[in-house]
Amino acid sequence: MSSIFGLWHWYIAGPLIGLFVPALLICLNKMLGISSSFEHICMLVLPEGKRSIFRFNMEENGWKILFVAGIMAGAFIASHFLSSTAPHFLPQKYYSAQGYGKLFIGGLLVGFGTRYANGCTSGHTIFGLSLLQSSSLKATLSFFAGGLIYTFFAYHF
């Protein structure tokens, strides 16, 4: 049980994540990406007339909703039942008006970057790079550069 409760080394966790890519392609003929999953969840709450604008198809995209639910359930199980310490989500300094502002601005920038890059970090970095897509390499480099720049300004100003 100590191997489950402890931190996993990169040489174990990395290949497991890497094996997820061909498993999705071979078994389900699906591509990984969390941003489109959230987009489809948002479309579920839209009225029927507006939903047709986005061409939402529940039969084709319903698995993405289960994917997000599985991520949330897995995170809950791991943090509450498979961890010896209580989870700490944010450093204490973010529990203030200024901290919430930084998180909000960071979230807006991530959302803008996700739509501008036509995909999220998991879609481009894990899936797109494994398929050797040059657009995913550009997006991944941009995600990291943007994160570094924002982190620099968030901590120094």
C-alpha positions in Angstrom: 0.0 0.0 0.0 2.9 2.4 0.5 3.4 2.4 -3.3 -0.1 3.7 -3.7 0.0 6.2 -0.9 3.4 7.6 -1.8 4.5 9.7 -4.7 5.0 7.9 -8.0 8.3 8.3 -9.8 8.3 9.9 -13.2 9.4 6.6 -14.8 6.2 4.9 -13.6 3.6 7.7 -14.0 5.0 9.0 -17.3 4.7 5.7 -19.2 1.2 5.1 -17.7 0.1 8.4 -19.0 1.8 7.6 -22.3 0.0 4.3 -22.6 -3.3 6.1 -22.2 -2.9 7.7 -25.6 -2.7 4.5 -27.7 -5.4 2.9 -25.5 -7.8 5.7 -26.4 -7.0 5.5 -30.0 -7.0 1.7 -30.4 -9.9 0.8 -28.1 -12.2 3.8 -28.5 -10.9 5.7 -31.6 -11.1 8.8 -29.4 -8.7 11.7 -28.8 -7.9 13.1 -25.4 -8.7 16.7 -24.5 -10.4 18.2 -21.5 -11.2 21.6 -22.8 -13.7 20.2 -25.4 -15.2 18.1 -22.6 -16.0 21.3 -20.5 -17.3 22.9 -23.7 -19.7 20.0 -24.2 -20.8 20.2 -20.5 -21.6 23.9 -20.9 -23.6 23.1 -24.0 -25.8 20.7 -22.0 -27.2 23.6 -20.0 -27.9 25.8 -23.1 -31.5 25.9 -24.4 -32.2 23.4 -27.3 -32.3 26.2 -29.9 -28.9 27.6 -29.0 -27.3 24.2 -28.6 -27.8 23.4 -32.3 -25.4 26.3 -33.1 -22.5 24.4 -31.6 -23.4 21.0 -33.3 -23.5 19.1 -30.0 -24.1 15.4 -30.5 -24.7 13.5 -27.3 -24.0 10.1 -28.9 -20.7 11.2 -30.2 -19.6 13.4 -27.3 -21.3 11.8 -24.3 -18.2 9.9 -23.3 -16.4 13.2 -22.6 -18.8 14.0 -19.8 -18.1 10.6 -18.2 -14.4 11.3 -18.7 -14.6 14.6 -16.7 -16.8 12.9 -14.0 -14.2 10.1 -13.8 -11.4 12.6 -13.3 -13.3 14.3 -10.5 -14.3 11.0 -8.9 -10.7 9.7 -9.1 -9.3 12.9 -7.6 -11.8 12.7 -4.7 -11.0 9.1 -4.1 -7.2 9.7 -4.3 -7.2 12.7 -2.0 -9.6 11.4 0.6 -8.9 7.6 0.7 -5.5 7.1 -0.8 -3.6 9.9 0.8 -2.0 10.0 4.3 -2.3 13.8 4.5 -5.1 16.3 3.9 -4.9 17.9 0.4 -3.8 21.5 0.2 -5.1 23.1 -2.9 -3.6 26.6 -2.8 -1.0 28.4 -0.8 -2.6 30.5 2.0 -1.8 33.8 0.2 -4.4 33.0 -2.5 -7.2 33.1 0.1 -7.6 36.8 -0.2 -9.2 39.3 -2.6 -5.8 39.9 -4.3 -5.2 36.1 -4.5 -8.7 35.5 -6.0 -8.0 38.3 -8.5 -4.7 36.6 -9.6 -6.5 33.3 -10.0 -9.3 34.8 -11.9 -6.9 36.6 -14.3 -4.9 33.4 -14.7 -8.0 31.5 -15.4 -9.1 34.0 -18.1 -5.7 33.8 -19.7 -5.7 29.9 -19.7 -9.2 29.9 -21.2 -8.2 32.4 -23.9 -5.1 30.4 -24.7 -7.1 27.2 -24.8 -9.5 28.5 -27.3 -6.8 30.4 -29.3 -4.7 27.2 -29.5 -7.7 25.1 -30.4 -7.1 22.8 -27.5 -5.8 22.5 -23.9 -2.5 21.4 -22.4 -3.6 17.8 -22.0 -4.9 17.6 -25.6 -1.8 19.2 -27.2 0.9 18.2 -24.8 0.0 14.6 -24.1 -2.0 13.6 -27.1 -0.9 15.9 -29.9 2.9 15.6 -29.2 2.5 11.8 -29.2 1.0 12.0 -32.7 3.9 14.3 -33.7 1.7 17.2 -34.6 3.7 20.4 -35.1 0.8 22.6 -34.0 0.8 20.8 -30.7 4.5 21.5 -30.3 3.9 25.2 -30.9 1.0 25.2 -28.5 2.9 23.4 -25.8 5.8 25.7 -26.0 3.4 28.7 -25.9 1.6 27.2 -22.9 4.8 26.8 -20.9 6.2 30.2 -21.9 2.9 31.9 -21.0 2.9 30.1 -17.7 6.4 31.1 -16.9 5.7 34.8 -17.8 2.5 34.9 -15.8 4.2 33.3 -12.8 7.0 35.8 -12.9 4.7 38.8 -12.9 2.3 37.2 -10.4 5.0 36.7 -7.8 7.0 39.9 -8.4 4.1 42.5 -8.6 
